[in-house]
């Protein structure tokens, strides 16, 4: 598909992905560990946590095969 041909499909899939039944919200507790694959998941960090508590976060990147997805511009 050309970029123009694919726009309706991308819009449909984006709307589908953020439906409430497909959203996971984590309620943080001490010693929690959450992992995800940035190549296969949309995520956002919300500032809805207790800012008086220390949060420790780490990031790791796995060296491996390219996912096959090439993004070349903003969604409209």
MMTF fields as JSON, N, C-alpha, C and O atoms, coordinates in Angstrom:
{
  "mmtfVersion": "1.0.0",
  "mmtfProducer": "UNKNOWN",
  "numBonds": 303,
  "numAtoms": 304,
  "numGroups": 76,
  "numChains": 1,
  "numModels": 1,
  "chainsPerModel": [1],
  "groupsPerChain": [76],
  "chainIdList": ["A"],
  "bondAtomList": [4, 2, 8, 6, 12, 10, 16, 14, 20, 18, 24, 22, 28, 26, 32, 30, 36, 34, 40, 38, 44, 42, 48, 46, 52, 50, 56, 54, 60, 58, 64, 62, 68, 66, 72, 70, 76, 74, 80, 78, 84, 82, 88, 86, 92, 90, 96, 94, 100, 98, 104, 102, 108, 106, 112, 110, 116, 114, 120, 118, 124, 122, 128, 126, 132, 130, 136, 134, 140, 138, 144, 142, 148, 146, 152, 150, 156, 154, 160, 158, 164, 162, 168, 166, 172, 170, 176, 174, 180, 178, 184, 182, 188, 186, 192, 190, 196, 194, 200, 198, 204, 202, 208, 206, 212, 210, 216, 214, 220, 218, 224, 222, 228, 226, 232, 230, 236, 234, 240, 238, 244, 242, 248, 246, 252, 250, 256, 254, 260, 258, 264, 262, 268, 266, 272, 270, 276, 274, 280, 278, 284, 282, 288, 286, 292, 290, 296, 294, 300, 298],
  "bondOrderList": [1, 1, 1, 1, 1, 1, 1, 1, 1, 1, 1, 1, 1, 1, 1, 1, 1, 1, 1, 1, 1, 1, 1, 1, 1, 1, 1, 1, 1, 1, 1, 1, 1, 1, 1, 1, 1, 1, 1, 1, 1, 1, 1, 1, 1, 1, 1, 1, 1, 1, 1, 1, 1, 1, 1, 1, 1, 1, 1, 1, 1, 1, 1, 1, 1, 1, 1, 1, 1, 1, 1, 1, 1, 1, 1],
  "groupList": [{"groupName": "UNK", "atomNameList": ["N", "CA", "C", "O"], "elementList": ["N", "C", "C", "O"], "formalChargeList": [0, 0, 0, 0], "bondAtomList": [1, 0, 2, 1, 3, 2], "bondOrderList": [1, 1, 2], "singleLetterCode": "X", "chemCompType": "L-PEPTIDE LINKING"}],
  "groupTypeList": [0, 0, 0, 0, 0, 0, 0, 0, 0, 0, 0, 0, 0, 0, 0, 0, 0, 0, 0, 0, 0, 0, 0, 0, 0, 0, 0, 0, 0, 0, 0, 0, 0, 0, 0, 0, 0, 0, 0, 0, 0, 0, 0, 0, 0, 0, 0, 0, 0, 0, 0, 0, 0, 0, 0, 0, 0, 0, 0, 0, 0, 0, 0, 0, 0, 0, 0, 0, 0, 0, 0, 0, 0, 0, 0, 0],
  "groupIdList": [1, 2, 3, 4, 5, 6, 7, 8, 9, 10, 11, 12, 13, 14, 15, 16, 17, 18, 19, 20, 21, 22, 23, 24, 25, 26, 27, 28, 29, 30, 31, 32, 33, 34, 35, 36, 37, 38, 39, 40, 41, 42, 43, 44, 45, 46, 47, 48, 49, 50, 51, 52, 53, 54, 55, 56, 57, 58, 59, 60, 61, 62, 63, 64, 65, 66, 67, 68, 69, 70, 71, 72, 73, 74, 75, 76],
  "secStructList": [7, 7, 2, 2, 2, 2, 2, 2, 2, 2, 2, 2, 2, 2, 2, 2, 2, 6, 1, 4, 4, 4, 7, 7, 7, 7, 7, 7, 7, 6, 6, 7, 7, 7, 7, 7, 7, 6, 6, 1, 7, 7, 7, 7, 7, 7, 1, 7, 1, 7, 6, 6, 1, 7, 7, 7, 7, 7, 7, 7, 7, 7, 7, 7, 7, 7, 7, 1, 7, 7, 7, 7, 1, 7, 7, 7],
  "xCoordList": [0.842, 0.0, 0.88, 1.965, 0.397, 1.072, 0.714, -0.246, 1.479, 1.111, -0.326, -1.036, -0.738, -2.107, -3.145, -4.174, -2.886, -3.812, -3.884, -4.93, -2.785, -2.742, -3.324, -3.61, -3.507, -4.007, -5.306, -5.383, -6.337, -7.567, -7.323, -7.913, -6.479, -6.185, -5.442, -5.773, -4.448, -3.692, -4.615, -4.516, -5.505, -6.443, -7.366, -7.609, -7.879, -8.755, -8.022, -8.549, -6.825, -6.074, -5.695, -5.711, -5.36, -5.02, -6.231, -6.119, -7.378, -8.6, -8.93, -9.331, -8.759, -9.039, -8.104, -8.539, -6.852, -5.845, -6.075, -5.635, -6.741, -6.921, -8.328, -8.712, -9.083, -10.403, -10.204, -9.218, -11.116, -10.956, -10.713, -9.94, -11.345, -11.163, -9.77, -9.405, -8.999, -7.647, -6.563, -5.378, -6.958, -6.012, -5.717, -6.628, -4.458, -4.055, -3.528, -2.62, -4.091, -3.609, -3.025, -3.695, -1.801, -1.15, -1.255, -0.942, -1.695, -1.728, -0.478, -0.401, 0.485, 1.796, 1.755, 1.072, 2.518, 2.73, 4.219, 4.936, 4.662, 6.064, 6.516, 5.802, 7.704, 8.349, 7.739, 8.069, 6.874, 6.31, 7.377, 8.309, 7.223, 8.078, 7.164, 6.379, 7.267, 6.467, 7.42, 8.331, 7.202, 8.057, 7.166, 6.051, 7.673, 6.949, 7.935, 9.102, 7.468, 8.261, 7.831, 6.722, 8.681, 8.33, 7.995, 7.309, 8.469, 8.185, 6.753, 6.239, 6.103, 4.797, 3.705, 2.629, 3.953, 3.011, 3.023, 4.079, 1.857, 1.786, 1.694, 0.913, 2.474, 2.404, 2.611, 3.179, 2.131, 2.285, 2.441, 1.765, 3.318, 3.511, 2.689, 2.894, 1.776, 0.947, 1.526, 2.095, 1.379, 1.904, 0.854, 0.535, 0.324, -0.727, -0.228, -0.992, 1.04, 1.635, 2.0, 1.994, 2.31, 2.681, 4.087, 5.072, 4.175, 5.469, 6.347, 7.494, 5.823, 6.656, 7.479, 8.371, 7.186, 7.901, 8.971, 8.81, 10.057, 11.147, 10.751, 10.258, 10.968, 10.735, 12.074, 12.856, 12.327, 13.56, 13.173, 12.416, 13.696, 13.359, 14.64, 15.627, 14.616, 15.748, 15.23, 14.078, 16.082, 15.731, 16.822, 18.008, 16.403, 17.356, 16.926, 15.736, 17.873, 17.592, 18.225, 19.403, 17.43, 17.913, 18.402, 17.701, 19.581, 20.132, 19.612, 19.827, 18.932, 18.375, 17.93, 18.29, 17.151, 16.665, 15.739, 15.021, 15.769, 14.878, 13.446, 13.169, 12.531, 11.146, 10.4, 9.374, 10.886, 10.189, 9.258, 8.672, 9.111, 8.237, 9.079, 10.041, 8.714, 9.426, 8.441, 7.501, 8.64, 7.767, 8.473, 9.613, 7.82, 8.505, 7.768, 7.939, 6.96, 6.33, 5.201, 4.813, 4.666, 3.61, 2.277, 1.969, 1.491, 0.14, -0.736, -0.558, -1.656, -2.524, -3.961, -4.834],
  "yCoordList": [-1.189, 0.0, 1.243, 1.266, 2.236, 3.527, 4.168, 3.753, 5.175, 5.864, 6.395, 6.317, 6.92, 7.452, 6.341, 6.519, 5.201, 4.065, 3.468, 2.967, 3.523, 2.884, 3.749, 3.232, 5.047, 5.938, 5.446, 5.414, 5.059, 4.581, 3.353, 3.246, 2.44, 1.254, 1.627, 1.126, 2.495, 2.926, 3.633, 3.404, 4.484, 5.182, 4.18, 4.293, 3.21, 2.195, 1.414, 1.242, 0.948, 0.155, 0.97, 0.448, 2.232, 3.093, 3.293, 3.196, 3.57, 3.723, 2.418, 2.434, 1.299, -0.01, -0.28, -0.809, 0.073, -0.238, 0.509, 0.038, 1.639, 2.428, 2.295, 3.076, 1.327, 1.087, 0.636, -0.036, 0.991, 0.637, -0.857, -1.207, -1.727, -3.161, -3.653, -4.786, -2.831, -3.211, -2.48, -2.628, -1.694, -0.881, -1.557, -2.018, -1.609, -2.119, -0.947, -0.24, -0.739, 0.284, -0.422, -1.244, -0.117, -0.749, 0.152, 1.34, -0.414, 0.297, -0.136, -1.252, 0.756, 0.431, 0.135, 0.801, -0.896, -1.251, -1.533, -1.795, -1.477, -1.714, -3.058, -4.056, -3.075, -4.252, -4.7, -5.783, -3.909, -4.28, -4.216, -3.416, -5.066, -5.076, -5.218, -6.163, -4.283, -4.335, -4.277, -3.449, -5.161, -5.208, -5.179, -5.701, -4.563, -4.551, -4.44, -4.1, -4.723, -4.654, -3.408, -3.365, -2.403, -1.14, -1.305, -0.46, -2.38, -2.579, -3.029, -2.894, -3.559, -4.196, -3.615, -4.202, -2.5, -1.986, -0.469, 0.153, 0.115, 1.563, 1.769, 1.093, 2.687, 2.942, 4.423, 5.165, 4.814, 6.193, 6.171, 5.41, 6.993, 7.108, 8.288, 9.426, 8.013, 9.064, 9.486, 8.67, 10.734, 11.256, 11.102, 12.061, 9.894, 9.66, 8.801, 8.035, 8.931, 8.159, 9.092, 10.313, 8.526, 9.292, 9.858, 9.125, 11.127, 11.756, 11.933, 12.366, 11.604, 11.668, 10.389, 10.331, 9.371, 8.089, 8.034, 8.606, 7.344, 7.175, 6.103, 5.036, 6.395, 5.405, 5.081, 5.977, 3.821, 3.376, 2.692, 1.721, 3.205, 2.643, 2.33, 3.059, 1.251, 0.859, 0.529, 0.13, 0.697, 0.352, -0.555, -0.361, -1.534, -2.398, -2.548, -2.507, -2.716, -2.916, -4.226, -4.474, -5.058, -6.347, -6.192, -5.64, -6.672, -6.635, -7.853, -8.988, -7.618, -8.743, -8.326, -7.258, -9.174, -8.935, -7.722, -7.447, -7.019, -5.883, -6.394, -7.479, -5.615, -6.068, -6.14, -6.813, -5.471, -5.481, -4.304, -4.144, -3.482, -2.321, -1.076, -0.811, -0.327, 0.915, 2.068, 2.116, 2.978, 4.14, 5.346, 5.632, 6.054, 7.172, 8.497, 9.366, 8.672, 9.971, 9.939, 8.866, 11.106, 11.191, 10.651, 10.75, 10.078, 9.658, 10.892, 11.803, 10.932, 12.098, 11.733, 12.599],
  "zCoordList": [0.0, 0.0, 0.0, 0.582, -0.646, -0.572, 0.77, 1.42, 1.184, 2.433, 2.407, 3.41, 1.293, 1.183, 1.291, 1.942, 0.662, 0.728, 2.137, 2.55, 2.861, 4.177, 5.291, 6.371, 5.065, 6.13, 6.767, 7.995, 5.995, 6.652, 7.534, 8.61, 7.105, 7.895, 9.173, 10.248, 9.072, 10.249, 11.241, 12.446, 10.748, 11.627, 12.319, 13.52, 11.579, 12.159, 13.255, 14.355, 12.958, 13.919, 15.161, 16.276, 14.97, 16.098, 17.003, 18.225, 16.411, 17.215, 17.945, 19.109, 17.257, 17.857, 19.043, 20.066, 18.911, 19.936, 21.247, 22.296, 21.222, 22.447, 23.036, 23.906, 22.571, 23.173, 24.615, 24.918, 25.502, 26.917, 27.165, 28.057, 26.41, 26.645, 26.237, 26.551, 25.553, 25.175, 25.948, 25.648, 26.94, 27.704, 29.044, 29.732, 29.396, 30.708, 31.525, 31.087, 32.704, 33.633, 34.834, 35.459, 35.159, 36.303, 37.521, 37.451, 38.634, 39.902, 40.661, 41.174, 40.72, 41.262, 42.745, 43.523, 43.114, 44.5, 44.683, 43.718, 45.909, 46.21, 45.639, 45.739, 45.04, 44.459, 43.128, 42.645, 42.534, 41.229, 40.152, 40.223, 39.163, 37.983, 36.779, 36.694, 35.854, 34.635, 33.459, 33.421, 32.502, 31.306, 30.065, 30.074, 29.001, 27.738, 26.591, 26.789, 25.417, 24.199, 23.438, 22.904, 23.382, 22.725, 21.248, 20.673, 20.629, 19.206, 18.973, 17.862, 19.994, 19.808, 20.695, 20.805, 21.317, 22.3, 22.29, 22.175, 22.41, 22.613, 24.119, 24.788, 24.654, 26.082, 26.362, 25.561, 27.518, 27.968, 29.487, 30.179, 29.984, 31.43, 31.931, 31.507, 32.819, 33.393, 34.737, 35.461, 35.055, 36.326, 37.424, 38.127, 37.566, 38.562, 39.724, 40.31, 40.046, 41.126, 42.273, 42.116, 43.395, 44.585, 44.389, 44.471, 44.138, 43.845, 45.08, 44.965, 46.255, 47.453, 47.619, 48.466, 46.818, 46.89, 45.81, 44.732, 46.107, 45.151, 44.133, 44.5, 42.877, 41.815, 41.183, 40.864, 41.007, 40.362, 39.061, 39.055, 37.973, 36.67, 35.917, 36.018, 35.17, 34.335, 32.958, 32.788, 31.993, 30.621, 30.073, 30.34, 29.314, 28.642, 27.186, 26.873, 26.331, 24.919, 24.494, 24.747, 23.848, 23.382, 21.952, 21.105, 21.692, 20.343, 19.599, 20.024, 18.496, 17.755, 16.377, 15.883, 15.773, 14.416, 14.386, 15.348, 13.29, 13.07, 13.081, 12.571, 13.662, 13.808, 12.478, 12.39, 11.461, 10.179, 9.995, 8.925, 11.007, 10.93, 10.68, 11.401, 9.668, 9.363, 9.414, 8.62, 10.319, 10.482, 9.897, 10.264, 8.999, 8.34, 8.455, 7.6, 9.482, 9.629, 10.64, 11.103, 10.99, 11.992, 11.475, 10.287, 12.392, 12.035, 12.003, 12.813, 11.1, 10.995, 11.222, 11.171]
}
